[in-house]
Amino acid sequence: MTHNKIGALAGVVALALGLAACGSSSSSSSSSSSSTPSSGSGATISGAGSTFAAPVYEQWASAQSGLTVNYQSVGSGAGITAIESKTVDFGASDPPLKPADEEAIAKNGSPAVQIPMFLGAITVSYNLPGVATGLKLEGKTVANIYLGKIKTWNDPEIKALNPGVSLPSTPITVIHRSDSSGTTSGFTSFLAEVDPEWKSKVGEGKTVHWPTGTGAKGNAGVAGGVQQTVGAVGYVEQAYALTHNFTVASVKNKAGNFVEPTLASTSASGEGVTVPANLGIKVINSPAPSAYPITSQTFIVVNKDLCKAGIPGGEAAAKGVVKFLDYGLGEGQAILSKADYAALPSAIVTKSKEAVTKLECNGSSLSG
């Protein structure tokens, strides 16, 4: 987590932050290509959804010649709604599709397909001058903070986990997402798994009834709230946390180890994951000893037959979406580390690529 890496990512994350803050679209285009439109080059495609994934999708878009990508960083819930309503060519969601989502998307005239793209850490970021990064927190402790049961940073429960650390009596200000969010789904899934009280009182999902705290829109909104408020804590995707040079907690994983969110610990979360038939993987709270426990996957969501489903850009956009997916699951995996995201394990990449080869336009394959 070097300052050089933060600097290298600053431009792309700044663009993603702007998208999340205003909810408007932005395009990343590169020089035109001599390839014909039938290959997906020269196309303009539109997507919407995950703010967690926005920095990567902007990076991938800018790296491809002859393809313009307009991506709206509006949250996973809005991304699923956009693909259901056929206002974009692809949706982007961090949690896997629920059966109701699959049914709604299939009403477009073709089955829903979710394609795993990469992994990323969700940090517990805090603004506490004088307290270094790496404050140790258990999942239950984080849950008690978000339940409003732990109100100050020198609470005995936090002190017991951090002997020798001078903790101030600063009041804790809880910041959470106000929009329908895949990051929220990942964070609350972790809390529900490690704390029975959280599971029964709050549960998990893209939206929940928060017992306490202040809502903010997008990863950018939560990051801004943490940055501006001494004593604040918020769940923030790692690239945003790095951009703001946040202090982040070391969180106790299933194996009993306190682990900081790093590229290596995020990657470890994907090993040995069970892959269901619909590719709806979940990597939260991995049992791997070196895994950071609050790690999320993210998906691109389309209809299997994009043209039959009536995507806005028609056949040219359908081919452009496949071009974008092919890049992301190929060369794009190799550059994820520049943005502090983790590549998929090779076994999952293989399944994602197979799903792309089955995408169609009016019954004809879009690959090859």
Protein Blocks (a to p, Z undefined) as FASTA:
>chain_A
ZZklmmmmmmmmmmmmmmmmnopacdddddddfbdfknopaiacddedjfklmmmmmmmm
mmpghiacddddebjklmmmmmmnopafbdcdfbdcdfklmmmmmmnopacddddfbdcd
dddddddehiaghiacdfklmmmmmnopambfkbfklmmmmghiacdfbdcdddddfbdc
fklmmmmmmmmmmmmklmmmnopcjbdcdfbdcddehjklmmmmmmmpghiacdddfklm
mmnopacdddddfkopacdddfklmmmmmgopacdfkopacfehiabfklcfbbcddddd
ddfblmlnopaklmmlmmmmmmmmmmmmmmmmmmmmmnopacddfklmmmmmmmmmmpce
ehiafeZZ
